[in-house]
Amino acid sequence: MRKGTVKKGVKLLIASVSLLIAASFYHDEVADILFLSPPAVEQFVFFAFFWGGMLGGVGIMVVATGLLRSGAQEERIRLAPTLMLLLVAVILFFTLLYRSFVTPEERPRLRPGETIII
């Protein structure tokens, strides 16, 4: 096993999950930070999903390649911190997904001068 190659693949997977989290749950916040228009937000979400999928696929192939190749005389590389970061990213994604299903929708705040009609 080539630990350096596996570590690079896991880093690609972390980037993929991070892009998916940003596109799925925080696209409004990213749009506010980057001053994006509504069509640009749609394009950001599209590209984030596209590149998240591409990075995930390449990351899986790099990890598989690193696992299959023999690593003779390789320097000591620690995989545990990188794998823990990937685990935290995946747990964060599923936690946000669960919370998006169970939390009630927030009602939009009233602007000055608006009234509630009952």
A tleap script that builds the chain and sets N, CA, C and O, in Angstrom:
source leaprc.protein.ff14SB
mol = sequence {
  NMET ARG LYS GLY THR VAL LYS LYS GLY VAL
  LYS LEU LEU ILE ALA SER VAL SER LEU LEU
  ILE ALA ALA SER PHE TYR HIE ASP GLU VAL
  ALA ASP ILE LEU PHE LEU SER PRO PRO ALA
  VAL GLU GLN PHE VAL PHE PHE ALA PHE PHE
  TRP GLY GLY MET LEU GLY GLY VAL GLY ILE
  MET VAL VAL ALA THR GLY LEU LEU ARG SER
  GLY ALA GLN GLU GLU ARG ILE ARG LEU ALA
  PRO THR LEU MET LEU LEU LEU VAL ALA VAL
  ILE LEU PHE PHE THR LEU LEU TYR ARG SER
  PHE VAL THR PRO GLU GLU ARG PRO ARG LEU
  ARG PRO GLY GLU THR ILE ILE CILE
}
set mol.1.N position { 0.849 -1.171 0.000 }
set mol.1.CA position { 0.000 0.000 0.000 }
set mol.1.C position { 0.899 1.240 0.000 }
set mol.1.O position { 1.851 1.332 0.774 }
set mol.2.N position { 0.579 2.184 -0.877 }
set mol.2.CA position { 1.299 3.455 -0.917 }
set mol.2.C position { 0.492 4.477 -0.141 }
set mol.2.O position { -0.532 4.973 -0.610 }
set mol.3.N position { 0.972 4.782 1.052 }
set mol.3.CA position { 0.225 5.662 1.947 }
set mol.3.C position { 0.130 7.083 1.414 }
set mol.3.O position { -0.874 7.759 1.640 }
set mol.4.N position { 1.142 7.543 0.723 }
set mol.4.CA position { 1.104 8.892 0.161 }
set mol.4.C position { 0.006 9.044 -0.872 }
set mol.4.O position { -0.689 10.059 -0.902 }
set mol.5.N position { -0.154 8.035 -1.724 }
set mol.5.CA position { -1.199 8.058 -2.740 }
set mol.5.C position { -2.575 7.960 -2.094 }
set mol.5.O position { -3.507 8.649 -2.508 }
set mol.6.N position { -2.705 7.111 -1.086 }
set mol.6.CA position { -3.979 6.980 -0.381 }
set mol.6.C position { -4.339 8.297 0.295 }
set mol.6.O position { -5.500 8.706 0.271 }
set mol.7.N position { -3.365 8.959 0.892 }
set mol.7.CA position { -3.621 10.227 1.578 }
set mol.7.C position { -4.076 11.297 0.585 }
set mol.7.O position { -4.969 12.084 0.901 }
set mol.8.N position { -3.486 11.340 -0.595 }
set mol.8.CA position { -3.913 12.303 -1.619 }
set mol.8.C position { -5.336 12.022 -2.079 }
set mol.8.O position { -6.112 12.953 -2.297 }
set mol.9.N position { -5.685 10.752 -2.227 }
set mol.9.CA position { -7.047 10.391 -2.609 }
set mol.9.C position { -8.060 10.752 -1.543 }
set mol.9.O position { -9.157 11.216 -1.856 }
set mol.10.N position { -7.702 10.543 -0.281 }
set mol.10.CA position { -8.604 10.892 0.816 }
set mol.10.C position { -8.790 12.403 0.880 }
set mol.10.O position { -9.883 12.875 1.191 }
set mol.11.N position { -7.733 13.171 0.589 }
set mol.11.CA position { -7.868 14.626 0.555 }
set mol.11.C position { -8.817 15.064 -0.563 }
set mol.11.O position { -9.578 16.016 -0.390 }
set mol.12.N position { -8.778 14.386 -1.692 }
set mol.12.CA position { -9.738 14.680 -2.762 }
set mol.12.C position { -11.163 14.369 -2.315 }
set mol.12.O position { -12.091 15.106 -2.650 }
set mol.13.N position { -11.345 13.289 -1.566 }
set mol.13.CA position { -12.676 12.958 -1.046 }
set mol.13.C position { -13.156 14.007 -0.044 }
set mol.13.O position { -14.341 14.342 -0.023 }
set mol.14.N position { -12.264 14.523 0.776 }
set mol.14.CA position { -12.624 15.575 1.730 }
set mol.14.C position { -13.063 16.829 0.974 }
set mol.14.O position { -14.052 17.463 1.341 }
set mol.15.N position { -12.332 17.183 -0.075 }
set mol.15.CA position { -12.713 18.342 -0.889 }
set mol.15.C position { -14.075 18.127 -1.541 }
set mol.15.O position { -14.875 19.057 -1.640 }
set mol.16.N position { -14.334 16.915 -1.978 }
set mol.16.CA position { -15.612 16.590 -2.598 }
set mol.16.C position { -16.763 16.747 -1.616 }
set mol.16.O position { -17.776 17.364 -1.946 }
set mol.17.N position { -16.625 16.205 -0.432 }
set mol.17.CA position { -17.682 16.301 0.577 }
set mol.17.C position { -17.872 17.754 0.996 }
set mol.17.O position { -19.001 18.185 1.234 }
set mol.18.N position { -16.786 18.511 1.090 }
set mol.18.CA position { -16.889 19.921 1.460 }
set mol.18.C position { -17.648 20.715 0.402 }
set mol.18.O position { -18.466 21.569 0.746 }
set mol.19.N position { -17.394 20.452 -0.871 }
set mol.19.CA position { -18.143 21.115 -1.934 }
set mol.19.C position { -19.619 20.743 -1.891 }
set mol.19.O position { -20.484 21.597 -2.090 }
set mol.20.N position { -19.908 19.478 -1.634 }
set mol.20.CA position { -21.309 19.060 -1.548 }
set mol.20.C position { -22.019 19.714 -0.364 }
set mol.20.O position { -23.188 20.080 -0.477 }
set mol.21.N position { -21.343 19.863 0.752 }
set mol.21.CA position { -21.934 20.535 1.915 }
set mol.21.C position { -22.206 22.000 1.587 }
set mol.21.O position { -23.278 22.519 1.900 }
set mol.22.N position { -21.238 22.669 0.957 }
set mol.22.CA position { -21.415 24.082 0.618 }
set mol.22.C position { -22.561 24.275 -0.371 }
set mol.22.O position { -23.342 25.217 -0.238 }
set mol.23.N position { -22.665 23.392 -1.356 }
set mol.23.CA position { -23.718 23.542 -2.365 }
set mol.23.C position { -25.081 23.151 -1.826 }
set mol.23.O position { -26.085 23.755 -2.204 }
set mol.24.N position { -25.140 22.169 -0.965 }
set mol.24.CA position { -26.431 21.676 -0.484 }
set mol.24.C position { -27.022 22.533 0.623 }
set mol.24.O position { -28.221 22.812 0.615 }
set mol.25.N position { -26.206 22.950 1.565 }
set mol.25.CA position { -26.738 23.565 2.773 }
set mol.25.C position { -26.376 25.033 2.939 }
set mol.25.O position { -27.088 25.754 3.638 }
set mol.26.N position { -25.309 25.494 2.330 }
set mol.26.CA position { -24.842 26.852 2.562 }
set mol.26.C position { -24.742 27.681 1.287 }
set mol.26.O position { -23.938 28.612 1.228 }
set mol.27.N position { -25.535 27.369 0.265 }
set mol.27.CA position { -25.432 28.123 -0.981 }
set mol.27.C position { -25.893 29.570 -0.809 }
set mol.27.O position { -25.368 30.455 -1.485 }
set mol.28.N position { -26.857 29.837 0.074 }
set mol.28.CA position { -27.273 31.223 0.310 }
set mol.28.C position { -26.162 32.037 0.972 }
set mol.28.O position { -25.929 33.189 0.605 }
set mol.29.N position { -25.483 31.443 1.938 }
set mol.29.CA position { -24.395 32.143 2.615 }
set mol.29.C position { -23.230 32.408 1.665 }
set mol.29.O position { -22.627 33.481 1.705 }
set mol.30.N position { -22.913 31.439 0.815 }
set mol.30.CA position { -21.840 31.637 -0.167 }
set mol.30.C position { -22.232 32.739 -1.147 }
set mol.30.O position { -21.396 33.552 -1.541 }
set mol.31.N position { -23.511 32.765 -1.539 }
set mol.31.CA position { -23.986 33.802 -2.453 }
set mol.31.C position { -23.894 35.182 -1.814 }
set mol.31.O position { -23.557 36.154 -2.490 }
set mol.32.N position { -24.190 35.280 -0.523 }
set mol.32.CA position { -24.067 36.564 0.168 }
set mol.32.C position { -22.608 37.010 0.261 }
set mol.32.O position { -22.308 38.191 0.083 }
set mol.33.N position { -21.709 36.081 0.536 }
set mol.33.CA position { -20.292 36.424 0.656 }
set mol.33.C position { -19.720 36.876 -0.688 }
set mol.33.O position { -18.953 37.837 -0.749 }
set mol.34.N position { -20.094 36.183 -1.761 }
set mol.34.CA position { -19.542 36.476 -3.086 }
set mol.34.C position { -20.397 37.434 -3.900 }
set mol.34.O position { -20.071 37.718 -5.053 }
set mol.35.N position { -21.496 37.943 -3.320 }
set mol.35.CA position { -22.406 38.876 -3.997 }
set mol.35.C position { -22.898 38.306 -5.326 }
set mol.35.O position { -22.777 38.947 -6.370 }
set mol.36.N position { -23.457 37.092 -5.276 }
set mol.36.CA position { -23.926 36.420 -6.483 }
set mol.36.C position { -25.400 36.725 -6.735 }
set mol.36.O position { -26.190 36.854 -5.800 }
set mol.37.N position { -25.752 36.837 -8.004 }
set mol.37.CA position { -27.148 37.007 -8.388 }
set mol.37.C position { -27.836 35.637 -8.365 }
set mol.37.O position { -27.152 34.615 -8.323 }
set mol.38.N position { -29.183 35.593 -8.390 }
set mol.38.CA position { -29.860 34.282 -8.375 }
set mol.38.C position { -29.428 33.328 -9.496 }
set mol.38.O position { -29.248 32.141 -9.222 }
set mol.39.N position { -29.252 33.791 -10.756 }
set mol.39.CA position { -28.740 32.838 -11.767 }
set mol.39.C position { -27.320 32.358 -11.457 }
set mol.39.O position { -26.967 31.215 -11.745 }
set mol.40.N position { -26.510 33.242 -10.867 }
set mol.40.CA position { -25.147 32.832 -10.522 }
set mol.40.C position { -25.150 31.827 -9.379 }
set mol.40.O position { -24.278 30.960 -9.322 }
set mol.41.N position { -26.120 31.928 -8.460 }
set mol.41.CA position { -26.230 30.946 -7.375 }
set mol.41.C position { -26.565 29.580 -7.950 }
set mol.41.O position { -25.997 28.570 -7.534 }
set mol.42.N position { -27.493 29.547 -8.912 }
set mol.42.CA position { -27.827 28.273 -9.567 }
set mol.42.C position { -26.600 27.678 -10.242 }
set mol.42.O position { -26.363 26.473 -10.172 }
set mol.43.N position { -25.825 28.536 -10.894 }
set mol.43.CA position { -24.616 28.050 -11.559 }
set mol.43.C position { -23.593 27.557 -10.538 }
set mol.43.O position { -22.921 26.552 -10.772 }
set mol.44.N position { -23.469 28.258 -9.401 }
set mol.44.CA position { -22.555 27.813 -8.345 }
set mol.44.C position { -22.952 26.434 -7.842 }
set mol.44.O position { -22.097 25.562 -7.686 }
set mol.45.N position { -24.250 26.225 -7.584 }
set mol.45.CA position { -24.715 24.927 -7.087 }
set mol.45.C position { -24.442 23.841 -8.122 }
set mol.45.O position { -23.979 22.752 -7.781 }
set mol.46.N position { -24.728 24.139 -9.386 }
set mol.46.CA position { -24.481 23.161 -10.447 }
set mol.46.C position { -23.010 22.773 -10.500 }
set mol.46.O position { -22.676 21.589 -10.516 }
set mol.47.N position { -22.122 23.786 -10.527 }
set mol.47.CA position { -20.692 23.490 -10.616 }
set mol.47.C position { -20.161 22.825 -9.354 }
set mol.47.O position { -19.263 21.987 -9.433 }
set mol.48.N position { -20.697 23.183 -8.196 }
set mol.48.CA position { -20.246 22.538 -6.957 }
set mol.48.C position { -20.623 21.059 -6.961 }
set mol.48.O position { -19.819 20.217 -6.563 }
set mol.49.N position { -21.837 20.736 -7.406 }
set mol.49.CA position { -22.223 19.324 -7.504 }
set mol.49.C position { -21.374 18.603 -8.550 }
set mol.49.O position { -20.933 17.475 -8.328 }
set mol.50.N position { -21.145 19.261 -9.693 }
set mol.50.CA position { -20.348 18.636 -10.748 }
set mol.50.C position { -18.924 18.353 -10.263 }
set mol.50.O position { -18.430 17.231 -10.381 }
set mol.51.N position { -18.262 19.397 -9.710 }
set mol.51.CA position { -16.878 19.203 -9.272 }
set mol.51.C position { -16.788 18.328 -8.034 }
set mol.51.O position { -15.792 17.631 -7.840 }
set mol.52.N position { -17.820 18.354 -7.189 }
set mol.52.CA position { -17.838 17.437 -6.055 }
set mol.52.C position { -17.883 15.987 -6.524 }
set mol.52.O position { -17.194 15.128 -5.974 }
set mol.53.N position { -18.696 15.722 -7.539 }
set mol.53.CA position { -18.759 14.366 -8.099 }
set mol.53.C position { -17.470 13.968 -8.786 }
set mol.53.O position { -17.009 12.835 -8.650 }
set mol.54.N position { -16.885 14.908 -9.530 }
set mol.54.CA position { -15.632 14.604 -10.224 }
set mol.54.C position { -14.507 14.347 -9.220 }
set mol.54.O position { -13.767 13.372 -9.355 }
set mol.55.N position { -14.375 15.212 -8.219 }
set mol.55.CA position { -13.324 15.017 -7.222 }
set mol.55.C position { -13.542 13.733 -6.426 }
set mol.55.O position { -12.581 13.044 -6.084 }
set mol.56.N position { -14.803 13.407 -6.131 }
set mol.56.CA position { -15.095 12.166 -5.424 }
set mol.56.C position { -14.717 10.944 -6.239 }
set mol.56.O position { -14.123 10.000 -5.718 }
set mol.57.N position { -15.064 10.963 -7.520 }
set mol.57.CA position { -14.713 9.831 -8.388 }
set mol.57.C position { -13.222 9.667 -8.552 }
set mol.57.O position { -12.703 8.553 -8.483 }
set mol.58.N position { -12.524 10.772 -8.770 }
set mol.58.CA position { -11.067 10.705 -8.908 }
set mol.58.C position { -10.436 10.294 -7.580 }
set mol.58.O position { -9.476 9.523 -7.560 }
set mol.59.N position { -10.974 10.808 -6.465 }
set mol.59.CA position { -10.447 10.440 -5.154 }
set mol.59.C position { -10.569 8.956 -4.882 }
set mol.59.O position { -9.648 8.342 -4.342 }
set mol.60.N position { -11.699 8.373 -5.252 }
set mol.60.CA position { -11.889 6.933 -5.064 }
set mol.60.C position { -10.903 6.145 -5.918 }
set mol.60.O position { -10.341 5.150 -5.460 }
set mol.61.N position { -10.690 6.589 -7.166 }
set mol.61.CA position { -9.735 5.882 -8.027 }
set mol.61.C position { -8.306 6.008 -7.504 }
set mol.61.O position { -7.533 5.054 -7.585 }
set mol.62.N position { -7.947 7.181 -6.966 }
set mol.62.CA position { -6.599 7.370 -6.428 }
set mol.62.C position { -6.405 6.517 -5.178 }
set mol.62.O position { -5.349 5.913 -4.992 }
set mol.63.N position { -7.428 6.468 -4.319 }
set mol.63.CA position { -7.329 5.619 -3.116 }
set mol.63.C position { -7.182 4.153 -3.517 }
set mol.63.O position { -6.349 3.438 -2.961 }
set mol.64.N position { -7.982 3.707 -4.473 }
set mol.64.CA position { -7.894 2.312 -4.912 }
set mol.64.C position { -6.522 2.010 -5.511 }
set mol.64.O position { -5.954 0.945 -5.270 }
set mol.65.N position { -5.996 2.952 -6.290 }
set mol.65.CA position { -4.663 2.762 -6.864 }
set mol.65.C position { -3.607 2.676 -5.769 }
set mol.65.O position { -2.708 1.837 -5.830 }
set mol.66.N position { -3.717 3.541 -4.770 }
set mol.66.CA position { -2.762 3.518 -3.666 }
set mol.66.C position { -2.841 2.250 -2.846 }
set mol.66.O position { -1.825 1.760 -2.354 }
set mol.67.N position { -4.045 1.715 -2.695 }
set mol.67.CA position { -4.196 0.469 -1.937 }
set mol.67.C position { -3.659 -0.738 -2.696 }
set mol.67.O position { -3.148 -1.678 -2.087 }
set mol.68.N position { -3.770 -0.717 -4.021 }
set mol.68.CA position { -3.359 -1.876 -4.812 }
set mol.68.C position { -1.862 -1.919 -5.099 }
set mol.68.O position { -1.305 -3.000 -5.290 }
set mol.69.N position { -1.205 -0.769 -5.133 }
set mol.69.CA position { 0.230 -0.755 -5.438 }
set mol.69.C position { 1.034 -1.067 -4.189 }
set mol.69.O position { 0.623 -0.759 -3.070 }
set mol.70.N position { 2.185 -1.681 -4.402 }
set mol.70.CA position { 3.043 -2.008 -3.264 }
set mol.70.C position { 3.905 -0.797 -2.920 }
set mol.70.O position { 4.374 -0.079 -3.803 }
set mol.71.N position { 4.101 -0.589 -1.637 }
set mol.71.CA position { 4.881 0.548 -1.184 }
set mol.71.C position { 6.166 0.113 -0.525 }
set mol.71.O position { 6.264 0.097 0.702 }
set mol.72.N position { 7.125 -0.230 -1.301 }
set mol.72.CA position { 8.407 -0.664 -0.755 }
set mol.72.C position { 9.264 0.550 -0.437 }
set mol.72.O position { 9.373 1.466 -1.253 }
set mol.73.N position { 9.874 0.562 0.745 }
set mol.73.CA position { 10.795 1.610 1.150 }
set mol.73.C position { 10.137 2.998 1.107 }
set mol.73.O position { 10.700 3.938 0.545 }
set mol.74.N position { 8.974 3.115 1.687 }
set mol.74.CA position { 8.275 4.403 1.712 }
set mol.74.C position { 8.453 5.053 3.076 }
set mol.74.O position { 8.493 4.370 4.099 }
set mol.75.N position { 8.563 6.398 3.082 }
set mol.75.CA position { 8.714 7.105 4.349 }
set mol.75.C position { 7.444 6.974 5.178 }
set mol.75.O position { 6.389 6.604 4.664 }
set mol.76.N position { 7.556 7.279 6.448 }
set mol.76.CA position { 6.436 7.108 7.374 }
set mol.76.C position { 5.411 8.230 7.161 }
set mol.76.O position { 5.715 9.405 7.365 }
set mol.77.N position { 4.219 7.860 6.758 }
set mol.77.CA position { 3.131 8.807 6.531 }
set mol.77.C position { 1.963 8.396 7.411 }
set mol.77.O position { 1.579 7.227 7.449 }
set mol.78.N position { 1.400 9.372 8.120 }
set mol.78.CA position { 0.269 9.085 9.018 }
set mol.78.C position { -1.038 9.312 8.282 }
set mol.78.O position { -1.299 10.414 7.799 }
set mol.79.N position { -1.856 8.279 8.194 }
set mol.79.CA position { -3.155 8.369 7.536 }
set mol.79.C position { -4.287 8.689 8.497 }
set mol.79.O position { -5.333 9.180 8.075 }
set mol.80.N position { -4.099 8.422 9.767 }
set mol.80.CA position { -5.193 8.562 10.736 }
set mol.80.C position { -5.781 9.972 10.799 }
set mol.80.O position { -7.007 10.090 10.798 }
set mol.81.N position { -4.992 11.051 10.853 }
set mol.81.CA position { -5.616 12.384 10.910 }
set mol.81.C position { -6.447 12.709 9.676 }
set mol.81.O position { -7.511 13.319 9.784 }
set mol.82.N position { -5.969 12.307 8.517 }
set mol.82.CA position { -6.706 12.583 7.281 }
set mol.82.C position { -7.995 11.766 7.227 }
set mol.82.O position { -9.037 12.270 6.807 }
set mol.83.N position { -7.923 10.511 7.651 }
set mol.83.CA position { -9.131 9.687 7.673 }
set mol.83.C position { -10.140 10.196 8.701 }
set mol.83.O position { -11.347 10.123 8.470 }
set mol.84.N position { -9.658 10.711 9.833 }
set mol.84.CA position { -10.555 11.281 10.837 }
set mol.84.C position { -11.241 12.536 10.292 }
set mol.84.O position { -12.421 12.759 10.564 }
set mol.85.N position { -10.522 13.352 9.532 }
set mol.85.CA position { -11.109 14.539 8.929 }
set mol.85.C position { -12.183 14.154 7.912 }
set mol.85.O position { -13.223 14.808 7.836 }
set mol.86.N position { -11.941 13.108 7.138 }
set mol.86.CA position { -12.956 12.619 6.202 }
set mol.86.C position { -14.174 12.112 6.959 }
set mol.86.O position { -15.306 12.379 6.555 }
set mol.87.N position { -13.962 11.390 8.039 }
set mol.87.CA position { -15.067 10.888 8.839 }
set mol.87.C position { -15.887 12.033 9.428 }
set mol.87.O position { -17.116 11.975 9.440 }
set mol.88.N position { -15.218 13.064 9.911 }
set mol.88.CA position { -15.920 14.232 10.457 }
set mol.88.C position { -16.732 14.929 9.367 }
set mol.88.O position { -17.864 15.344 9.616 }
set mol.89.N position { -16.173 15.065 8.162 }
set mol.89.CA position { -16.892 15.704 7.058 }
set mol.89.C position { -18.135 14.904 6.674 }
set mol.89.O position { -19.191 15.487 6.429 }
set mol.90.N position { -18.023 13.591 6.620 }
set mol.90.CA position { -19.170 12.751 6.265 }
set mol.90.C position { -20.231 12.806 7.368 }
set mol.90.O position { -21.424 12.880 7.073 }
set mol.91.N position { -19.811 12.772 8.624 }
set mol.91.CA position { -20.766 12.869 9.736 }
set mol.91.C position { -21.459 14.229 9.711 }
set mol.91.O position { -22.664 14.310 9.952 }
set mol.92.N position { -20.712 15.302 9.420 }
set mol.92.CA position { -21.309 16.633 9.316 }
set mol.92.C position { -22.343 16.680 8.203 }
set mol.92.O position { -23.416 17.257 8.377 }
set mol.93.N position { -22.030 16.075 7.057 }
set mol.93.CA position { -22.981 16.058 5.950 }
set mol.93.C position { -24.280 15.363 6.353 }
set mol.93.O position { -25.365 15.893 6.113 }
set mol.94.N position { -24.181 14.188 6.959 }
set mol.94.CA position { -25.390 13.462 7.323 }
set mol.94.C position { -26.139 14.129 8.467 }
set mol.94.O position { -27.364 14.031 8.539 }
set mol.95.N position { -25.428 14.805 9.362 }
set mol.95.CA position { -26.100 15.551 10.426 }
set mol.95.C position { -26.889 16.720 9.840 }
set mol.95.O position { -28.036 16.948 10.225 }
set mol.96.N position { -26.288 17.454 8.920 }
set mol.96.CA position { -26.995 18.551 8.276 }
set mol.96.C position { -28.171 18.052 7.452 }
set mol.96.O position { -29.216 18.701 7.406 }
set mol.97.N position { -28.012 16.913 6.806 }
set mol.97.CA position { -29.109 16.333 6.033 }
set mol.97.C position { -30.273 15.955 6.942 }
set mol.97.O position { -31.428 16.239 6.622 }
set mol.98.N position { -29.980 15.322 8.065 }
set mol.98.CA position { -31.027 14.949 9.012 }
set mol.98.C position { -31.736 16.184 9.552 }
set mol.98.O position { -32.964 16.223 9.625 }
set mol.99.N position { -30.956 17.192 9.930 }
set mol.99.CA position { -31.559 18.412 10.478 }
set mol.99.C position { -32.398 19.145 9.454 }
set mol.99.O position { -33.362 19.819 9.816 }
set mol.100.N position { -32.049 19.027 8.177 }
set mol.100.CA position { -32.848 19.694 7.145 }
set mol.100.C position { -34.219 19.047 6.996 }
set mol.100.O position { -35.168 19.698 6.559 }
set mol.101.N position { -34.327 17.773 7.356 }
set mol.101.CA position { -35.621 17.097 7.273 }
set mol.101.C position { -36.490 17.335 8.498 }
set mol.101.O position { -37.711 17.415 8.365 }
set mol.102.N position { -35.908 17.450 9.680 }
set mol.102.CA position { -36.705 17.495 10.908 }
set mol.102.C position { -36.962 18.901 11.436 }
set mol.102.O position { -37.880 19.077 12.237 }
set mol.103.N position { -36.197 19.909 11.028 }
set mol.103.CA position { -36.441 21.248 11.546 }
set mol.103.C position { -37.536 21.925 10.729 }
set mol.103.O position { -37.563 21.810 9.504 }
set mol.104.N position { -38.432 22.624 11.404 }
set mol.104.CA position { -39.497 23.320 10.663 }
set mol.104.C position { -38.924 24.503 9.880 }
set mol.104.O position { -37.885 25.061 10.231 }
set mol.105.N position { -39.629 24.864 8.816 }
set mol.105.CA position { -39.185 25.987 8.006 }
set mol.105.C position { -39.393 27.292 8.753 }
set mol.105.O position { -40.383 27.466 9.464 }
set mol.106.N position { -38.459 28.196 8.583 }
set mol.106.CA position { -38.602 29.501 9.196 }
set mol.106.C position { -39.509 30.361 8.324 }
set mol.106.O position { -39.411 30.350 7.097 }
set mol.107.N position { -40.374 31.090 8.970 }
set mol.107.CA position { -41.216 32.012 8.218 }
set mol.107.C position { -40.393 33.249 7.893 }
set mol.107.O position { -39.554 33.665 8.691 }
set mol.108.N position { -40.628 33.838 6.728 }
set mol.108.CA position { -39.855 35.038 6.387 }
set mol.108.C position { -40.215 36.188 7.328 }
set mol.108.O position { -41.370 36.347 7.722 }
set mol.109.N position { -39.227 36.968 7.674 }
set mol.109.CA position { -39.443 38.100 8.569 }
set mol.109.C position { -40.222 39.178 7.836 }
set mol.109.O position { -40.062 39.374 6.631 }
set mol.110.N position { -41.058 39.865 8.577 }
set mol.110.CA position { -41.815 40.962 7.995 }
set mol.110.C position { -40.906 42.160 7.767 }
set mol.110.O position { -40.062 42.492 8.599 }
set mol.111.N position { -41.098 42.797 6.627 }
set mol.111.CA position { -40.369 44.030 6.348 }
set mol.111.C position { -41.098 45.195 7.002 }
set mol.111.O position { -42.282 45.079 7.319 }
set mol.112.N position { -40.426 46.296 7.207 }
set mol.112.CA position { -41.096 47.458 7.817 }
set mol.112.C position { -42.291 47.885 6.979 }
set mol.112.O position { -42.185 48.050 5.764 }
set mol.113.N position { -43.424 48.060 7.638 }
set mol.113.CA position { -44.640 48.496 6.964 }
set mol.113.C position { -45.569 47.356 6.578 }
set mol.113.O position { -46.714 47.613 6.206 }
set mol.114.N position { -45.125 46.113 6.650 }
set mol.114.CA position { -45.988 44.976 6.319 }
set mol.114.C position { -46.834 44.601 7.531 }
set mol.114.O position { -46.424 44.778 8.679 }
set mol.115.N position { -48.013 44.084 7.247 }
set mol.115.CA position { -48.893 43.657 8.327 }
set mol.115.C position { -49.269 42.196 8.116 }
set mol.115.O position { -49.125 41.647 7.023 }
set mol.116.N position { -49.753 41.586 9.186 }
set mol.116.CA position { -50.219 40.212 9.126 }
set mol.116.C position { -51.732 40.245 8.970 }
set mol.116.O position { -52.420 40.904 9.749 }
set mol.117.N position { -52.254 39.546 7.979 }
set mol.117.CA position { -53.697 39.474 7.771 }
set mol.117.C position { -54.167 38.134 8.292 }
set mol.117.O position { -53.702 37.078 7.862 }
set mol.118.N position { -55.102 38.198 9.230 }
set mol.118.CA position { -55.621 36.986 9.850 }
set mol.118.C position { -57.010 36.729 9.311 }
set mol.118.O position { -57.650 35.750 9.696 }
savepdb mol mol.pdb
quit
